[in-house]
Every structure is written in structure tokens, then in C-alpha cells.
Amino acid sequence: MPNDGAHDGGQTRWMRHLVDGLVRGGVTDVVLSPGSRSTPILLALLRSSLPIHDVIDERAASFYALGLAREGRLPALVCTSGSAPGHYLPAVMEASAARIPLVVVSANRPPELHDTGASQTIDQSRLFGVHVRAFVDLGAPHDSERAMRAAQRRTQRAVLRATSPEPGPVHVDVGARKPLEEHDDARQIASAPAIFTARVTVNDDAIDAIARHLDDAERVLVVAGPGVLAQRAWREPIARLLHASNATLAADAGSQLRFTGLGLALDGAEAYARTNAGRALLSTDLVVQLGDFPIGPGLARLVEGRPRIVIAEGGHPDPEGDAELLAFGDVGATLDRLADRATPKRTIEPPHAALSTARAHALEGALSQPSAIHAAFGALASLASSHAGSSQAGSSHGRSRASAHDSLLGARVVLGNSLPIRAVDLYVDVDVDLGVVVQRGVSGIDGNLAGSVGVARASGRPTLAIVGDVTFLHDLGSLLLARGLEVPLVVLVLNDDGGRIFEQLPVHRTLATSQFERHFAMSHDMRFDHAAALYGLAYERATSTAEVRAAVSRGLQRAGATIVEVPLPPESARETNARFFAALERSLA
């Protein structure tokens, strides 16, 4: 029998050191899925102050944890051995690509059970491959003070690797032997040193080089792609740079710089860039890219062949490989320094009235995906405006009354991939302070519902999630997480009976309709009222823009989750886009 100390409390105390390492590293939440081999980890967690979120399905748990992490929390996923941690892989991939801190703690069988045919025993070493910043195999518990301190120290260091120097997921694998239950051990947890990690700062040489590019340029276009909510901190410094240089900002919906209430970004920039006349109006001789590049093909075409510099905090956001300069460091501080040295340039002033007229033409007629999204954002803007007015009116009655009316300010919007995120970039023109969450690391449709619940719960703010029907079906089981939600969450489901983004591919013109519907669109002819009923959630069906706006408004003002289903005709997005771009081209020309 191995000298593991399991029968005299050694395993119990060893697991408590592991949990202490999680806490010292900065873990704020635990997202737990049920299992037997993880029992000693759970029992140690119950003695800590960490909140535990219980989620039946590991896949839903991992995307829920991502939602918490997007709001600045540092969650640890905990599961049993075998296939359980394998369900975390898609979320781990997303966290890695999006540079979001996440900790995975998987229970494992002890070494003596491996390669024996023992049940639920697989090789979990480096399960997530290159998608984690660090993998730590803690092995099985051992009853020695040095082993206790090692479990504590190695776990703490793994958690710190999730946040610095390049944020992302880490994996800690933990062996456990039977008996798995606790044994009393009155000894204290060993003390551990405080650890301070290095900070990312401004690169002075980069400031000089970028400033020279700005001085030489006449028409500067700043572009910003999707990014984490922390990019909200770039708003003030980018406002200073835009003012100082007369530059124009084209910001992706998920950049945190588009919906600010400050009028920073040019509405409809992606739409302009999809037309010949619009590209002429936005002509530039220097592109300054902040973080990732916007997802729209229009802006990609606009900047093609133009001098471009990239300012980012990590990764290597230059997929075309043609940037002239990449500067890594604190983006906000870099922008502040550049604003101090900038000199005014010519102002790019595309005709906003022409764009608004063209958008109005495109949205006429039957309910379509763009107009449904436009109505939902309109509801957000109206609520935020009314709540802000109430807050100002009540300011004389004290700080407590004002805070009660502030909940819609800085509300969260979760945009599903495929068509919703693209429609927002093209059609929405409200400017209200929103935190926009997008899953653009690896751009999958998985886990959007679970992530939305995580965002709502962690932020404590009303949350609007806009997803397509395929995304909704893909994560249907995560509606269980929305039961008992304390804050408003509206899931706006745009149901056009399948994956209609594929209609914009060349294959749509080459395949027979029946083949396309079966193999690409995968039309299903389903409604979602029964799904909402199964999980005890509120449900509304909206068949006009007025109904969409009213349903979203009601849902955002009551606690709990509401499913708002909008039935749309197939091909509505493709046809509406075609009308819109034609009208916009005529107006600008």
C-alpha cells in the first residue's frame, strides 16, 4: 500500500493545501460538476470561502465559467476523472484564443490504477495540449509537510500563470485515492509567500515610432476589433487621441468602443466600407489597429494595401502578416502618450444623413433579422435613457435612489456568432453605454447560452443575448442554468429555420435547394416555447418590430430569464443585405 496518508488524514490536509493555493492565486469562484473522484477536492472547497456554482453538464459549466471570467472573475472548473474534463475542451480553446484567464482542476485516479483497465481511468496528462498556458500534474497526495507545501505552491503558481504574462487557461490534474471522504486533521495550513507578478507597461521606443507615423499621415483611420470588457478602459484615452489628431474610429460591435454613449465611433463604418462610394469617403493613408482586427469584410477590404500599425496587449493580431509595426504593452497608456504628441489632421466626415436614409430603406417591409436586432437595441437605448433621467431626477434624494435607477447603464449585450454580430455592425446606430460580450476567440457557436447566464450573474446587470436558432439549439441544455437568475436576462432568438449565414457562401448557388437545406442550413422547423416551458422560463413570441421592442423591454425590467422568439423567413438576412447595400451605394453616389 503506498505511503499516502489517506487513512490518517494526509489526503484531507493535502487537498486543503491545494485549495489554499487556488485562493492565494486569486481564484474567485468554483464551477463544479458532480462526480465521485473529485469528492476530496469538493470537501476541501466547502471549508473555504469560495462560492460554488453547481452545473450538471461539464460543457455548460465551462462556458458558464467563461461568462464569469469575461466579467473579471477568475473561476476554477472542478470535475471528476475520465471523460468529464474532455467536455471542457471547446471552452478552453476559446479562453486560450481570447486570452481569458481560466483554471481547470480535474480529479484523476492514482498512478497505480493507470494502464490496468480500471474504470473511468484515462491518461489526463496534457489533455488540452497547446491550448493551456500551463499544465501541472500534482500526482497523488502524500503525507509529508514538503508535499503539502508543494501542492499549495504549484497550484498557486498555475493560477498566476492564467493571468500573467499572457492570460489564458491552465490545467491542474489531481490524483485521489480511496477512501475519498475527509478525516479530521487539526493542523494548520502551511504559510506561503506573497507573489507579485510583472506588469505590462508602455514601450517608449514604440511611442516614438508610432508618433512618427502619425506625423507623416494626413488621414488617419483607427480600427478596433472585438475584445474583452477590460477594453472599456481604452475609451478615455482613445477619445483624447481622436480629438488631438482628427482621426476617425471604426469600431467593431464587440470592441467596447462602439457603444459608449460618448459618440466615439463612426456609425455604419462597416456598411460604408462595403460600397465603392463609402470606401472613397473613408480613404486613409494610415490605419491604426487597436487589439484584434474588426470581423467585417468591408473594413478588411478598405485597409488592404494601406500602411497599418498594430497596438495590442498580447497575442499577434496580424493575420495577413502585412503590418508595418506591432507595439505590445498597455494600450490605454500608449494611447494617452500618443495623444500628448499628436497634431491635428484632416477630418473624415462621411454624410451621416445619407447612411440613415439608406438604412431606413433597407429596413422597410417585412420583419427581418436586422430590423429585429435594431428594435432590441432601441429598447435598450430607451430604457437606459429613461433610467438615466430617473436617476438624475432623484439625485436630490440621495445616492441610494440614484443607484437603483442605474442598472440599465452599462448593461450587457451578448452577441452570437454568425449573423447577429454582423447585423449589429451593419445596422445598429444607437449610442448608449453597453458592455458587449462576443465569443470571437475561435468564433464558435457553442456555449452561448451558458456564457450569457455567467455574464448576467457575474455582472449583476440586465443582459440581452442575441442568438440564432442553431446557436440556441446547440446549447439548449444550458437553459437549466438560467432558472432562479436574480437579474434580467433576455435571450432573443432569431429563428430563420437553420444556418442562414451559409446562404452567403458560393456553395449556396451551386447546390440544389434540397441539398443545401439538408447539409448546410439543416432546417429544423421548430419553435422554442416548449423549451422555455421545460425549464420554467418566461417566453414571448414577437412577429413585428414593435412586438420585439416591447418584449425585450419587458424582459429587461423583470428578474429572471425570458426567451423572446422572433420567427423570420429563410433568406431574410441575405435579401435584406442586398437591398441595403444597393440603397446605400445609390445614396452615397
Order of alpha helices (4+ residues) and beta strands (2+ residues): alpha-beta-alpha-beta-alpha-beta-alpha-beta-beta-alpha-beta-alpha-beta-alpha-beta-alpha-alpha-beta-alpha-beta-beta-alpha-alpha-alpha-alpha-beta-alpha-beta-alpha-beta-alpha-beta-alpha-alpha-alpha-beta-alpha-beta-alpha
